[in-house]
């Protein structure tokens, strides 16, 4: 392992802007590195469907002679929006952003590690062939992974490194995500002269929110109203108010139930206030539970233990490319990538966590190559 090369690659990738929808530059940088390493790759035609700046990149590194099948590793190229340029600094062994902006470790920590894994396997092939899949538009609805055709992969199992917790956490359940959008339309009037002639869209929206059960509803279910936007001026009864909310649950039926109650609250409040409301509910991604017999789960457990790391299995309230992949019938497992405070200026990742992630990836390749598969793990 070349730790200095690992850090340099991480800094180089993080400092290339790649906000969702504008991934072209970082995709080109990864493609150039793959070419330099002599690794075969192609870019799929998902850019338009994913509303991204590039398609997904799929690289293939054959295993050694007699290799026992293939395994895939996934990381996404895009980041959440940021205004300032990103400049990476090292602070006592921890990689951080020098400015008041994100670092981009979500998910360029994993992109870096997978590129380093590819560099190692290009020189010394493993017991299985490895596919490295770099997706686009993950941060806004997992659109790149949703547009990916898993039947085009040689692998039947995959590992997604995109959970912002210490290396060792293994995600065995993730939620269905329902987004609710409501537009209340009332009647404008002068608030100081004839308020009784108006019907306030903001009042209706706030009454709707007041009746909703929000926050953590049970161990697997949450609900939130994140955006309320409306009105034109303090002296005008608001004619329009828009609301954006979400419901999440590992239990898809529960997510639908909670989202429908939020929709019903909006409809009721609109009726009470005498305003109109347009309602839309979308499923951004569907949840899943990993079966105890899952082969990727067995491989991940064995790989972590071989690295001296105790596997910690848990559910998450967040979504990842694993949601989209599993919805498409591909057996993917979400693993921690050692990052912290993602999507904030405090985002960071310790160099030691990058090293541990790489060690775990290498161990997964070894475990996946065992002739008797999951039983050996």
C-alpha positions in Angstrom: 0.0 0.0 0.0 1.2 3.5 -0.9 -0.3 5.7 1.7 1.1 8.9 0.2 -0.4 8.0 -3.2 -3.7 7.3 -1.5 -3.8 10.8 0.2 -2.7 12.6 -3.0 -5.3 10.9 -5.1 -8.0 11.7 -2.5 -7.0 15.4 -2.4 -6.9 15.6 -6.2 -10.3 14.1 -6.6 -12.0 16.1 -3.9 -10.7 19.4 -5.4 -12.4 18.6 -8.7 -15.9 20.1 -8.5 -18.6 17.4 -9.1 -21.9 18.7 -7.8 -24.8 16.4 -8.9 -25.4 17.0 -12.6 -21.9 18.4 -13.2 -19.8 15.2 -12.9 -18.0 15.4 -16.3 -14.7 16.7 -15.0 -14.3 14.1 -12.2 -15.5 11.3 -14.5 -12.8 12.3 -17.0 -10.2 12.4 -14.3 -11.1 8.9 -13.1 -11.2 7.7 -16.7 -7.7 9.1 -17.3 -6.4 7.3 -14.2 -8.0 4.1 -15.3 -6.4 4.4 -18.7 -3.0 5.1 -17.1 -3.3 2.0 -15.0 -4.2 0.0 -18.0 -7.6 -1.0 -16.7 -10.4 -1.7 -19.1 -13.5 0.5 -18.6 -16.5 2.0 -20.3 -19.0 4.8 -19.7 -22.7 3.7 -19.9 -25.4 5.8 -21.6 -27.2 6.7 -18.3 -26.3 10.5 -18.3 -29.6 11.6 -19.9 -31.8 9.4 -17.9 -29.9 10.3 -14.7 -29.9 14.0 -15.5 -26.1 13.9 -14.9 -23.0 15.4 -16.4 -21.7 12.0 -17.3 -22.7 8.3 -17.4 -21.7 5.7 -14.9 -18.1 4.4 -15.3 -17.7 0.6 -15.2 -14.1 -0.8 -14.9 -13.1 -4.4 -15.1 -10.0 -6.1 -13.7 -9.9 -9.8 -14.5 -8.8 -12.2 -11.7 -5.8 -14.5 -11.9 -6.0 -17.7 -13.9 -8.8 -19.9 -12.6 -10.5 -17.0 -10.8 -13.8 -17.9 -9.2 -16.2 -15.4 -10.7 -16.6 -11.6 -10.1 -17.4 -9.1 -7.4 -18.4 -5.5 -7.8 -17.5 -2.4 -5.7 -19.5 0.8 -5.9 -18.9 4.5 -5.1 -20.5 7.7 -6.4 -18.8 10.6 -8.1 -21.1 13.5 -7.3 -21.3 15.7 -4.2 -23.9 17.9 -2.6 -23.8 21.6 -3.7 -21.0 23.9 -2.4 -20.1 27.4 -3.3 -16.4 27.7 -2.3 -13.7 25.7 -4.1 -12.6 22.7 -2.1 -9.0 22.6 -0.8 -7.9 19.6 1.2 -5.6 19.9 4.2 -4.1 17.3 6.5 -4.7 18.0 10.2 -3.0 15.6 12.6 -3.7 12.6 10.3 -7.2 13.8 9.4 -8.2 15.1 6.0 -10.4 18.2 6.1 -11.6 21.1 4.0 -9.5 24.3 4.4 -12.5 26.5 3.8 -16.1 26.9 4.9 -17.3 24.2 2.6 -17.7 20.4 2.3 -14.7 18.2 1.9 -16.3 15.8 -0.7 -15.3 12.7 1.2 -18.9 11.7 0.5 -18.1 9.7 -1.6 -14.7 10.5 -2.9 -13.1 8.7 0.0 -14.6 5.5 -1.5 -13.7 6.5 -5.0 -10.1 7.0 -3.9 -10.0 3.6 -2.2 -11.5 1.8 -5.1 -9.0 3.4 -7.5 -6.2 2.3 -5.2 -7.7 -1.2 -5.1 -7.8 -1.2 -8.9 -4.2 -0.1 -9.1 -3.1 -3.0 -6.8 -5.2 -5.6 -8.7 -3.9 -4.4 -12.0 -0.4 -5.3 -10.8 -1.4 -8.4 -8.9 -4.8 -9.9 -9.9 -7.0 -11.4 -7.2 -8.8 -14.7 -6.8 -11.9 -13.1 -8.4 -12.4 -10.6 -11.1 -13.3 -7.2 -9.8 -15.7 -4.6 -11.3 -15.4 -1.0 -10.1 -18.6 1.0 -10.7 -18.5 4.8 -10.3 -22.0 6.1 -10.3 -23.4 9.6 -10.9 -26.3 11.6 -9.5 -26.5 9.7 -6.2 -27.1 12.7 -4.0 -30.4 13.5 -5.7 -32.5 10.3 -5.8 -29.8 7.7 -6.6 -30.5 8.4 -10.3 -27.2 7.0 -11.7 -27.6 3.7 -9.9 -31.2 3.6 -10.9 -30.3 4.0 -14.5 -27.5 1.4 -14.4 -28.3 -1.9 -16.0 -27.0 -4.6 -13.6 -27.4 -7.3 -16.2 -24.5 -5.7 -18.0 -22.2 -6.6 -15.0 -20.3 -9.8 -14.8 -20.7 -9.7 -11.0 -23.7 -11.1 -9.2 -22.8 -9.5 -5.8 -21.6 -6.1 -4.9 -20.4 -3.8 -2.1 -21.3 -0.1 -1.7 -19.0 2.0 0.5 -21.2 4.9 1.3 -22.2 5.0 4.9 -20.7 7.8 7.1 -19.8 5.7 10.1 -16.6 4.0 11.4 -15.2 1.1 9.3 -16.9 -2.1 10.5 -20.5 -1.1 10.3 -22.6 -3.2 7.9 -26.0 -2.0 6.9 -28.6 -4.8 6.9 -31.7 -2.6 6.5 -32.5 0.7 4.8 -35.7 2.7 4.3 -38.2 3.4 1.6 -38.3 7.2 1.0 -41.5 9.0 0.2 -41.4 12.7 -0.8 -44.5 14.8 -0.4 -45.0 18.1 -2.2 -48.0 20.4 -1.6 -48.9 23.7 -3.1 -51.6 25.6 -1.3 -53.4 28.3 -3.3 -55.5 30.9 -1.5 -56.7 34.4 -2.3 -54.5 37.5 -1.9 -55.8 40.6 -0.1 -54.4 43.6 1.7 -53.5 42.4 5.1 -54.1 45.8 6.8 -57.2 47.0 4.9 -59.3 43.9 3.9 -57.7 40.8 5.5 -61.2 39.1 5.6 -61.3 39.2 1.8 -58.2 36.9 1.6 -57.7 33.2 2.3 -54.1 32.5 3.5 -52.2 29.7 1.9 -49.6 30.0 4.6 -52.2 29.6 7.3 -53.5 26.5 5.7 -49.9 25.0 5.3 -49.1 25.7 8.9 -52.3 24.1 10.1 -51.4 21.1 8.1 -48.0 20.8 9.6 -49.4 21.3 13.1 -51.5 18.2 12.8 -48.7 16.0 11.5 -46.7 13.6 13.6 -43.1 14.4 12.9 -39.6 13.3 14.0 -38.8 9.7 14.9 -42.1 7.8 15.0 -40.6 4.4 15.8 -37.3 2.6 15.5 -37.6 2.3 11.7 -39.7 5.3 10.8 -39.2 9.1 10.5 -41.2 12.0 9.1 -40.1 15.6 8.4 -41.3 18.8 6.9 -38.1 20.4 5.5 -39.3 23.4 3.4 -42.1 25.9 3.6 -42.0 28.7 1.1 -44.7 31.2 0.2 -46.2 34.7 0.3 -45.0 37.9 -1.3 -44.9 40.6 1.4 -45.8 41.1 5.1 -48.9 43.3 4.1 -50.4 40.7 1.7 -52.5 37.7 2.7 -50.5 34.9 1.1 -51.9 33.5 -2.1 -49.5 30.7 -2.5 -47.5 28.4 -0.1 -45.4 25.4 -1.0 -44.5 22.6 1.3 -41.9 19.8 0.9 -41.9 16.9 3.3 -40.7 13.3 3.6 -41.5 10.0 5.2 -39.1 7.1 5.6 -39.4 3.6 7.0 -37.6 0.3 6.5 -41.2 -1.1 6.3 -42.5 0.1 2.9 -46.1 -0.2 4.0 -45.4 2.0 7.1 -43.7 4.6 4.9 -46.7 4.7 2.6 -49.0 4.9 5.6 -47.2 7.9 7.2 -46.9 9.7 3.9 -50.6 9.2 3.2 -51.4 10.7 6.6 -49.3 13.8 5.8 -51.1 14.1 2.4 -54.4 13.8 4.3 -53.4 16.5 6.7 -52.7 18.9 3.8 -56.0 18.1 2.2 -57.9 18.6 5.5 -56.2 21.9 6.3 -56.9 23.2 2.8 -60.6 22.4 3.2 -60.7 24.1 6.6 -59.1 27.2 5.3 -61.1 27.3 2.1 -58.0 27.2 -0.2 -57.1 24.8 -3.0 -54.1 22.4 -2.7 -52.2 20.4 -5.3 -50.6 17.3 -3.9 -47.8 15.0 -5.2 -46.2 12.0 -3.5 -43.2 10.3 -5.1 -41.1 7.3 -4.1 -37.5 8.2 -4.4 -36.2 4.8 -3.5 -37.4 1.6 -1.9 -36.2 0.0 1.3 -34.8 -3.5 2.0 -33.8 -6.0 4.6 -30.7 -8.2 4.1 -31.4 -11.9 4.6 -29.1 -13.6 7.2 -28.2 -16.1 4.4 -26.9 -13.3 2.2 -23.6 -14.2 0.5 -22.3 -10.6 0.5 -23.1 -10.3 4.2 -21.1 -13.5 4.9 -18.2 -12.3 2.8 -18.2 -8.8 4.5 -18.3 -10.4 8.0 -15.4 -12.7 7.2 -13.4 -9.9 5.5 -13.8 -7.5 8.5 -12.9 -10.2 11.0 -9.8 -11.1 9.0 -8.8 -7.4 9.3 -9.3 -7.5 13.1 -12.5 -5.5 12.9 -15.6 -6.6 14.7 -18.6 -6.3 12.3 -21.5 -4.2 13.6 -24.8 -4.8 11.8 -27.4 -2.2 11.9 -30.3 -0.5 10.1 -30.0 3.0 8.7 -32.4 5.8 8.0 -30.5 7.0 4.9 -30.5 5.8 1.3 -27.7 4.8 -0.9 -27.0 3.2 -4.3 -27.6 -0.1 -2.6 -31.3 0.8 -2.5 -31.5 1.3 -6.2 -29.3 -1.8 -6.9 -31.3 -4.1 -4.7 -34.6 -2.8 -6.2 -33.2 -3.9 -9.6 -32.5 -7.4 -8.3 -28.8 -7.0 -7.7 -27.4 -8.4 -4.4 -25.6 -5.3 -3.0 -24.5 -4.6 0.5 -23.9 -1.2 2.1 -20.8 -0.8 4.2 -19.3 2.1 6.2 -16.6 4.3 4.7 -15.2 5.9 7.9 -16.2 9.5 7.0 -17.7 12.0 9.4 -20.1 15.0 9.3 -20.9 14.5 5.6 -22.6 17.4 3.8 -21.2 20.0 6.2 -18.1 22.2 6.5 -16.9 19.8 9.3 -16.8 16.8 7.0 -13.6 14.8 7.5 -12.0 11.4 7.1 -8.9 10.1 8.9 -6.1 8.7 6.7 -6.2 5.6 8.9 -9.9 5.0 7.9 -9.0 5.2 4.2 -6.3 2.6 4.9 -8.7 0.4 6.8 -11.3 0.7 4.0 -8.7 -0.4 1.5 -7.7 -3.3 3.7 -11.3 -4.4 4.0 -11.8 -4.1 0.2 -8.8 -6.3 -0.4 -10.0 -8.8 2.2 -13.4 -8.9 0.5 -11.7 -9.9 -2.8 -9.9 -12.7 -1.0 -13.1 -14.0 0.8 -15.2 -13.7 -2.4 -12.6 -15.9 -4.1 -13.0 -18.8 -1.8 -14.1 -21.8 -3.9 -16.9 -22.8 -1.5 -18.3 -19.2 -1.5 -20.4 -18.1 1.5 -20.0 -21.4 3.4 -16.2 -20.7 3.7 -17.1 -17.4 5.4 
